[in-house]
Every structure is written in C-alpha cells, then in structure tokens.
Amino acid sequence: MSHPIPVDRAYAGEVTGPALRKDAARNRQRIVEIGRELVAEGTPIQLNEVARAAGVGVATVYRHFPTPQALIEAVAAEGLETLIQAAEQAVEQDDPWTAFRDFLVRIVDAQLSDAALPPVLSAPTAALPGTAQLLDQLSSLFTRLFERAADAGRLAPGVTLADMTPLICGIAFSARMHPAVDPQGQAAAGRHYLDVVLNGLRAR
C-alpha cells in the first residue's frame, strides 16, 4: 500500500512470459512452499538454503526469484489477491464509512495472519512486475474507499491518503509486539489498536 495498489493469477508476482514447463512449475511451487514455511517461522530467507530445502539447484531458485524479496512477494501474492477481492466488495457497499472501516479491519487482520504481507505492503518498491501490478490495483481500490469516505465528510480534517500506509502498518506492528503470544491475542490487540485509530480518523 505504499504504492500509489491485473495480473496473471497463475503466476502472480513472477515476471510474465511463456507458460512454465511442468517440471519448472513443480520446482517453482516447491520453492514457494519452502519460502512460505520460512516466512511463517520468521526465519530470514537465504536463497541458497531455500534451494537445499527444496531439493533443487541454486540456479533454479535464482531463475525464478532473483532476490529474497522476490520470493517473499510470491508467497504474499495469494494474500494480496484476497485483499483485492475484499476491496472490490467494499467499494460496492453503500455507506462510505462502513466500507472504509470494514476494509481496514480486513487488511489489519490479513497482516497479522499472513507474515508475508507486511514486508510487501510496506516496501517502497516491488521486486517483481506481477507484484507491482497487484499493489497498484490494491492501492487504486483503497484510494477509492478513502476518497468516498472523505467526500462524504466522514474523515476528520487533515487526514490524508498518505497517512494511511504508516498507520495501517503501524497497527499491525504494534499488535505483533503485544504481550499476547497466541495469534488470537494478537488479532484482538490489532482490532483494539485499529478502533483507537478509527476514533481519530472519524469526523466528529
């Protein structure tokens, strides 16, 4: 969402090109699965180690994902697509504030349940063209939600679209730092912090 947020859904996040051969597609999927496990564990991604765990050559990993960030983006692609679908549904809601609020709930919850999303949403640029397309689509939808709420007079004076990315990412970061050690406790903390922020965003 730091981007001002359609893509080949079969290989979201990867450079577009000819369809992969079956063996190459299997290798890619295995690499992404290893990446997903590492991200969920909070283990920094080292592509050489990913290759070893996936049982493929290092060159194979680099051919699909030239940097660790590229692999993280591939892991996050499904979550980004789910957020896009949620945003598309939100823009169809009649009440601008409810639509805006409900989508903020979805994006905070998503960042707390999918560890690949925060580093992708907060990165200044995308490593792969497919990720950039997803982020652009998400950003465009979120801008519509924000502008609808602002035009309806539901946002406090002085609140800008540029405020939203640091606020949303900050909520997720704060919830992860909460003393609660279980995911449910972190989710509850995220909802609480979001309520506090929404009270500040809402026009009186």
NORVENBEL-V140863 format. One record per pair of residues at least 24 apart in sequence whose C-alpha atoms are under 8 Angstrom apart, sorted by the first residue. I is the first residue (numbers start at 1). J is the second residue. D is the distance in whole Angstrom. If there is no record, write none. Layout:
i=I j=J d=D
i=I j=J d=D
//
This chain:
i=1 j=121 d=5
i=1 j=122 d=7
i=1 j=135 d=6
i=1 j=138 d=7
i=1 j=139 d=6
i=1 j=165 d=6
i=2 j=121 d=6
i=2 j=122 d=6
i=2 j=123 d=7
i=2 j=124 d=6
i=2 j=139 d=8
i=2 j=165 d=6
i=3 j=124 d=7
i=3 j=125 d=7
i=3 j=135 d=6
i=3 j=136 d=6
i=3 j=139 d=6
i=4 j=136 d=7
i=4 j=139 d=6
i=4 j=140 d=7
i=5 j=132 d=8
i=5 j=133 d=7
i=5 j=134 d=6
i=5 j=135 d=4
i=5 j=136 d=3
i=5 j=137 d=4
i=5 j=138 d=3
i=5 j=139 d=2
i=5 j=140 d=5
i=5 j=141 d=7
i=5 j=142 d=7
i=6 j=133 d=6
i=6 j=134 d=6
i=6 j=137 d=7
i=7 j=130 d=6
i=7 j=133 d=6
i=7 j=134 d=7
i=8 j=130 d=7
i=12 j=74 d=7
i=12 j=77 d=6
i=12 j=78 d=8
i=12 j=130 d=5
i=12 j=131 d=7
i=13 j=70 d=8
i=13 j=73 d=6
i=13 j=74 d=5
i=13 j=77 d=6
i=13 j=128 d=6
i=13 j=129 d=7
i=13 j=130 d=4
i=13 j=131 d=4
i=13 j=132 d=8
i=13 j=134 d=8
i=14 j=64 d=7
i=14 j=65 d=8
i=14 j=70 d=8
i=14 j=74 d=7
i=14 j=128 d=6
i=14 j=129 d=7
i=14 j=130 d=5
i=14 j=131 d=7
i=15 j=128 d=6
i=15 j=129 d=6
i=15 j=130 d=6
i=16 j=129 d=8
i=16 j=130 d=7
i=27 j=54 d=8
i=27 j=56 d=7
i=27 j=60 d=8
i=28 j=61 d=8
i=28 j=64 d=7
i=30 j=54 d=6
i=31 j=61 d=7
i=32 j=71 d=7
i=32 j=74 d=7
i=32 j=75 d=6
i=33 j=75 d=8
i=35 j=71 d=7
i=35 j=72 d=7
i=35 j=75 d=7
i=36 j=72 d=8
i=36 j=75 d=6
i=36 j=116 d=8
i=39 j=72 d=7
i=39 j=115 d=6
i=39 j=116 d=6
i=40 j=114 d=8
i=40 j=115 d=6
i=40 j=116 d=8
i=42 j=115 d=8
i=67 j=127 d=8
i=69 j=127 d=6
i=70 j=126 d=8
i=70 j=127 d=5
i=70 j=128 d=6
i=72 j=116 d=6
i=72 j=120 d=7
i=73 j=116 d=7
i=73 j=120 d=6
i=73 j=126 d=8
i=73 j=127 d=8
i=73 j=128 d=8
i=73 j=131 d=6
i=74 j=131 d=8
i=75 j=116 d=6
i=76 j=114 d=8
i=76 j=116 d=5
i=76 j=117 d=5
i=76 j=120 d=7
i=77 j=131 d=7
i=77 j=134 d=8
i=79 j=110 d=7
i=79 j=114 d=7
i=79 j=117 d=7
i=80 j=117 d=7
i=80 j=134 d=7
i=80 j=135 d=8
i=80 j=138 d=8
i=81 j=134 d=7
i=83 j=107 d=7
i=83 j=110 d=8
i=83 j=138 d=7
i=84 j=134 d=8
i=84 j=137 d=7
i=84 j=138 d=5
i=84 j=141 d=8
i=87 j=138 d=7
i=87 j=141 d=6
i=87 j=142 d=7
i=88 j=141 d=7
i=90 j=145 d=8
i=91 j=141 d=7
i=91 j=144 d=7
i=91 j=145 d=6
i=96 j=145 d=7
i=96 j=148 d=6
i=96 j=149 d=5
i=96 j=152 d=7
i=96 j=154 d=8
i=97 j=149 d=5
i=97 j=154 d=6
i=99 j=145 d=7
i=100 j=145 d=5
i=100 j=146 d=6
i=100 j=149 d=7
i=101 j=198 d=8
i=104 j=168 d=8
i=104 j=194 d=8
i=105 j=191 d=7
i=105 j=194 d=7
i=107 j=168 d=8
i=108 j=168 d=7
i=108 j=169 d=8
i=108 j=171 d=7
i=108 j=172 d=6
i=108 j=190 d=7
i=108 j=191 d=8
i=108 j=194 d=8
i=109 j=187 d=6
i=109 j=190 d=7
i=109 j=191 d=8
i=111 j=172 d=6
i=112 j=172 d=6
i=112 j=175 d=8
i=112 j=176 d=7
i=112 j=183 d=8
i=112 j=186 d=7
i=112 j=187 d=7
i=112 j=190 d=8
i=113 j=183 d=8
i=118 j=169 d=7
i=118 j=172 d=8
i=121 j=169 d=8
i=122 j=165 d=7
i=122 j=169 d=7
i=153 j=203 d=7
i=154 j=202 d=6
i=154 j=203 d=5
i=155 j=201 d=6
i=155 j=202 d=5
i=155 j=203 d=5
i=156 j=200 d=7
i=156 j=201 d=5
i=156 j=202 d=5
i=156 j=203 d=4
i=156 j=204 d=7
i=157 j=203 d=7
i=159 j=201 d=7
i=167 j=197 d=8
//
